């Protein structure tokens, strides 16, 4: 067995530490909301092309927010067990 194979055989997977997932997700939600608000502030100064891009990006951000909020609910339920 090569040194690399031996090293990999001795490695153990990291334990699944989910204790701070809700906090991290909530921070991501807040960051995303701040990005949406900043983009709204930029709209009056944007070209039509930039406005379309901002609107598309905000649509994706809102989809991400829904997904993150669902994940927060799931994590909160998981941590209650």
Buried (B, 14 or more C-beta within 10 A) or exposed (E): EEEEEEEEEEEEEEEEEEEEBBEEBBEBBEEBEEEBEEBEEEEEEBEEEEBEEBEEEBEEBEEEBEEBEEBBEEBEEEEEE
